[in-house]
Amino acid sequence: MSKFFGSNKSSQTEILYRKLEPIWDTNIAPVLIEAFGKGTTLYLILYLESYSHELIMEVWDPKHVESKPSQVFKLSGITDNDINNFPKDRSKAKIMTLENWHD
């Protein structure tokens, strides 16, 4: 799964990797395949939900922004030290790429 994030190497992607690895094949990838199909590079942003300690992962297909809505996942169980690294304002979230994200 580490290859999914392309050249995005940071502590944030390491945190995300640890959180997503156990659930990727069963909970995340099937939703993305249904929404966007296989063989596409997707974009994602990560930010904190304003009223909880949940990390929001929003994923979309940059080639079909108007025709395919983004998929939003809420990730809980991340420590306070780790979530402090993520923006609370969605507009300040860094856009990352998901490459080769499916089998």
C-alpha positions in Angstrom: 0.0 0.0 0.0 2.9 2.4 0.5 3.3 2.8 -3.3 -0.3 4.3 -3.5 0.8 7.7 -2.3 3.4 8.3 -5.1 6.0 10.7 -4.0 4.0 11.9 -1.0 6.4 10.9 1.8 5.7 12.6 5.1 4.7 11.8 8.7 1.1 12.4 7.6 1.2 9.7 5.0 2.9 7.3 7.4 0.1 7.9 9.9 -2.5 7.4 7.2 -0.7 4.3 5.9 -0.8 2.7 9.4 -4.5 3.5 9.8 -5.6 2.4 6.4 -3.5 -0.7 5.8 -5.7 -3.1 7.8 -9.0 -1.9 6.2 -7.9 -0.9 2.7 -8.8 -4.0 0.8 -12.1 -4.6 2.5 -13.5 -1.2 3.3 -11.8 1.5 1.2 -10.7 0.1 -2.2 -14.1 -1.5 -3.1 -15.8 1.9 -2.5 -13.3 3.7 -4.7 -13.5 1.1 -7.4 -17.3 1.3 -7.5 -17.2 5.1 -7.6 -14.2 5.7 -9.9 -13.3 2.4 -11.5 -9.8 1.1 -11.8 -6.8 2.5 -13.6 -7.1 6.1 -12.5 -5.0 8.4 -10.4 -7.1 9.9 -7.6 -6.5 12.9 -5.4 -7.1 13.1 -1.7 -7.0 15.5 1.1 -6.9 15.0 4.9 -8.2 17.3 7.5 -9.7 17.2 11.0 -13.4 17.3 11.5 -14.2 20.4 13.5 -16.1 18.9 16.3 -14.4 15.6 16.9 -11.1 13.8 16.8 -11.8 12.1 13.5 -9.6 12.5 10.5 -11.5 13.1 7.3 -10.1 11.5 4.1 -11.8 12.9 1.0 -11.0 11.2 -2.3 -11.9 12.3 -5.9 -11.1 11.8 -9.5 -9.6 15.0 -10.8 -10.7 14.2 -14.4 -14.3 13.9 -13.4 -14.9 16.5 -10.7 -18.3 17.5 -12.1 -19.7 14.1 -12.8 -18.4 11.9 -10.0 -18.8 13.1 -6.4 -15.9 12.7 -3.9 -15.9 9.8 -1.5 -15.5 10.8 2.2 -14.1 8.5 4.9 -14.0 9.2 8.6 -11.0 7.7 10.4 -11.1 7.5 14.2 -8.7 6.2 16.7 -5.8 8.4 15.8 -3.8 9.8 18.8 -3.9 13.5 19.6 -0.2 13.9 18.8 -0.8 12.5 15.3 -3.9 14.5 14.5 -2.4 17.8 15.5 -0.4 17.6 12.3 -3.5 17.8 10.1 -5.3 21.1 9.2 -8.7 21.9 10.8 -9.6 23.9 7.8 -10.5 21.9 4.7 -9.3 24.6 2.4 -5.8 24.3 3.9 -5.5 20.6 3.3 -2.6 19.5 1.1 -3.7 17.7 -2.1 -2.0 14.3 -2.4 -2.2 11.7 -5.1 -3.2 8.0 -4.9 -1.4 6.0 -7.6 -1.6 2.3 -8.2 -4.1 2.1 -5.4 -5.9 -1.1 -6.5 -4.8 -4.7 -7.3 
